[in-house]
Structure formats: structure tokens, C-alpha cells
Amino acid sequence: MIELYLDTVDIEQVARFNTCLPIKGVTTNPSILAKSGRGLNQVLPELARIIGTSARFHAQVVSQTVEDMLEEAKHINALPYDMVVKVPATEVGLAAIKKMKAENIQVLATAIYSTQQGFLAALCGADYLAPYVNRIDAMGADGIGVVADLQLLLDQYCLDSKILPASFKNTQQVMGVLKVGVGSITLPVDVAAQMFAHPAVQPAVDQFIYDWQMCFGSKLSFES
């Protein structure tokens, strides 16, 4: 079963999509939290209340050294939720990931822009890998291709890491990464809405209602 996340801390939007989609949890990053003006200790209780006790949350370290990242990760891991610690897949970040995994901390390697970068993070034990699909595209490379190549390497070398693609601008990008068999995905709310929106849907629904009412008036289907 694929894990579906929302890439937001907008409480209203999370509540909206949680009613109609099987949301596993929420991914955050320092920019998302800074934009909201609210920290983890403010948003996590509200998100957990909406999604439920089984919700999983991804939160990123902001420390700059290996030891500081590890110490921050321990505090994130100690929060009373199912937490995954996000760590940039840099040289320093990879060293920190190895130490975090030695402490049995769930880790997501983030800010992945190349297949080899994600592969090294997987070798270091990262539970999740987050390639930035649209950002890769914007740099003139192939975001979906990076995800496909990374998934191929994970399968070929029997690595347990799940790819959690992020950074989407349209549903074509989303469907492209889903087709290669990723184990998880995180969507911004505007793209999540596009997933079930199509200009032909509402006219079709309106026609059904019109035809029904012309024949059966206000009766419901089981009353006909």
C-alpha cells in the first residue's frame, strides 16, 4: 500500500483532504513551517487530532554539524508521535544519517537532485528518499527519470528505502512517478486537488441529476 502524504501544515486543507483521501500523514520542512509562522509543537497536536493516532509526520533538522543534527534528531524522535527525521542528503547529512540509524531513528533523506545522491542515502540506511521532481525538471533534467532510475537501483540491490517523491506542479509528474512503483509520495494541496478535478466531471454529474429529476422528480434511487 502506497503511503500518501500532504506537503503542508495548513490545518484546514489537511482536514479537507483527510475526509476524502487515505492520508498517511504530513511532510514538513523549515520553509513550510516558517511560512505558516507556527512550529512543530503548535501544528503536530492539531494534525494528529485530524488524521488520527496512526499519522506519521516528517520533520527536518536545521542543525549544521553531524553531532548537532544527531542531537536534534533525538529530540524530534522523542516527540509523542510517529516521527521521521528529515536530513538533507549532503556529505554532512549522510554522515548524520548513519549515526541516526545506529540509534534506530527513522530518517528521510531530503533535497535529492540526482540518482546517485539518493542511492548513497539508501546505502547509508535512510528509510525514505525524497527526490525533488519539479525542481529537477526546472534545472533542465528529468525528475521522473531520476525517480525511475533510483527505484531501479533500490530494486536491483534489494534496498529497503522507500522513495517519497516531492516537489510537484502538475498531475502528469505525479502519475509519472507512481508508474515506476514508488512506495510513498507527498503532494502539495493544489496538486492533490488536481488529482480528482477534471472539467468534464461536473457536467456529467449535472446531466445525471437532470435526467433523473426529469423522470423521477425528487425520489431517491431506492425509492424509484
N, C-alpha and C positions, 0 to 999 in steps of 0.2 A: 504494500500500500504506500503510495507516494505521500510524503509529508508536505502539506500546503501551508505556507506562512504568509502573513501580511507584513509588508515592509513599512510600518507606520506605528506611531503611538497615538494616533487620533482615535480617541475613545469612541466617538460616535460612529466613525467608519468601521472600527473593529466590531462594534455591536451590530451594525447593519449587515456586514458580510458573514458574521458568525451565525446569523439566523438562516442563511441560505447556502452556506458552503461549509465543508468539513475542515474548519480551520484547526491546524495543529498548534499554532502559537504565533508569536510575533518576533520579527527580527528588528533590532535597533542598531544604531551606530551613533557616534558622538555628534554628527551633523543633524541627524533626525531629532535627537534629544535636545540639542541646543536650539534648533528651530522651534521646538514646542515650548521651550522655556521651563521644562519640567525634567527632573531627574528620575533615576530608576526607582528610588524609594517612593516617589509620588505616583508613577504610572503603573508599576507592576501590580500593586494590590487591585487597582481598578480593572486592569486587563485580566487578571486571574479571576476576578468576580464574574466577568463577562464570558470568558472562554471555558473556565472550569479548572478543577484541580489538576487535570492531566495536561494542562497547557505547558508548552516548552518555550522558553524565552532565550534569545541570543543577545548578549550584551558585550560590548567591546572594551578592551583595556585602553587606557590613554597614557600609560607609563611608557618610558622610552628605553629603559635598560632591561636586560634579561631578568635580573633579580627583582626589579620593581614590577615588571609585568607578572612574574610568578606570584609575588605577594598580593598584587591587586586581583589576580585570578582566584586566589584562595578566598578572598573576601566575597567576590562575585559568586563563587561556587557555594559559599556558606549561606547565601540568601535562601529563604524558605520557599523556593520554587524549583522547578526543573530547569536548571540554568546551563547554557552553553556559552563558554567564553570565546569571544571573537578576538583573533590576533592577526595583524597584518602579516602576510607571508613574505617578509623581508628576511635578510640574514639574521638579524637580531630576533625577529619574530619566530623563525624556525627553531632557533636555539631555545627560546622560551617555550615553544610548543613541546619540545622533547621533555623539558623539565615538568611541564604541566601534566603530560601524560604519565610520567612517573609517579605523579600524585593522584592519578585516576580522576583527573578533571576533564570534563567534556570540552572539546575545543573545535572551533570553526576557524579555518584559515581563510582570511578575507583579503580583499584587494588583489585578486588574482587576475593577471592580464595575459598570461601565456600558459600553454600546456605544461611545459617543463616546470614552471613555478608551482602549479597545482600538484604535479606528480611528486615533487620533492616534499611538499607539505604532507602528502599522503604517506610517503615513506617515513616521515617524522612522527606519524601516528595521528594526524588530525582526523577527527570524526566526520567533519563536514568541510567541503571546499567550495568557496564562493567566487566563481568567475564573474566578472562584470560584463555582461553580454553587450549591452548597448554602448558602454564606454569603449569596449574593444572595437566595435563597429565604427564608432566616431573617430577612432585613430587610424581608420583605413584598413584594419584587419578584419577577420571573420569571427565574430563572437560565438556563433553556433558551432563553427568548425573547431574552435578551441575546446568547447564543451564536449563535442563528439570525440575528438582525439583523446581528451583526458579520460572520458568514460571508457574508451577502448583500452587504454593503459591500465586502468583500475581493474577491468575485467581480465586482461591478459596476465597480470601479475597477482591476481586474487587478493587485491587490497580491499579492506572493508570500508574505506571512506565513502561517504555519500556526497555527490555533487549537489550543491544548493545554489543554482544559478541566481544571480541578482542583476539589477540594472536593466530594466525593460522599458521600451517606449511603445510597443505595439504587440498585438496578439500573435503576429507572424513569428516574432522572436520567441515568444513563449512556446508556441507549438513546435518550433524547430528544435528546441532543447528537450521538450517532452518526447519527441520521436526517437531520441537517442537513448532513452531509458534512464534518465536521472532519477535519483531516489528522493529528491526533495526540491522545492522551488519556493522563492519568495517574491510576491508581487506587490508593486505599489497599487494604491487603491484605484487609481484611474484605469490602469491596465486590467485589474481584477474586474471592474465594471464592464470593460470592453469584451470580456470573455463570454458574457451572456447577452450582449447587446448586438442587435442586427436590425437594420432599417426595415426589413421585411417581416419581422416578428409581430409587432403590434398591429399592423394592418391585417395580418392573418387572424390574429385573435379577435380583432374587432369584427371581421367578417363572420367568424363562427358565432359570436354573440348575436349579431344582427340576424343571421339566418335562423338561429334557434328562436329568437323572440318573435320573428315573423310567423313562425309556425306554432310555437307553444306558449307564447306570452311570457309570463313571469314564473312559470313552472320550472322546478329544478329537474335535473336529468332523471333522478329516481322516481319523480312524480309523473313522468310522461307515459 
